[in-house]
């Protein structure tokens, strides 16, 4: 991973073999990022995407291996002791007509990853919501 910081924005390049969530977690710890927005694109060869079943309160995931373009990577970063990355991804292979999307569980770069992390001044945590079964935004007082 190589990156540059421009005011509140990090421009990141991931190289083949680097995993997106691992790399972004390392960045968050090193740069003390507590709240941010994430966008990106690139190419990956191993990707795990999931969908959450709101009735069963359970994630279902599937791993994809092959030639995939990252058509869209987006999400949020919050911090409550440890970085919490909530990212979704759309991948596709126009050669064979595949397109998949979902909650990102893992993605290993095959060619390059170009990711923009925009830091937001402030802090938002997470709280477990019993009704939905997910960790939702928790707005905190800035003391």
Buried (B, 14 or more C-beta within 10 A) or exposed (E): BEBEEEEEEBEBBBEEEBBBBBBBBEBBEEBEBBBBBBBBBBBBBBBBBBEBEEEEEEBEBEEBEBBBBBBBBBBBBBBBEEBBBBBBBBBBBEEEEEEBBBBBBBBBBBBBBBBBBBBBEEBBBBEEEEEEBBBEEBEEEEE
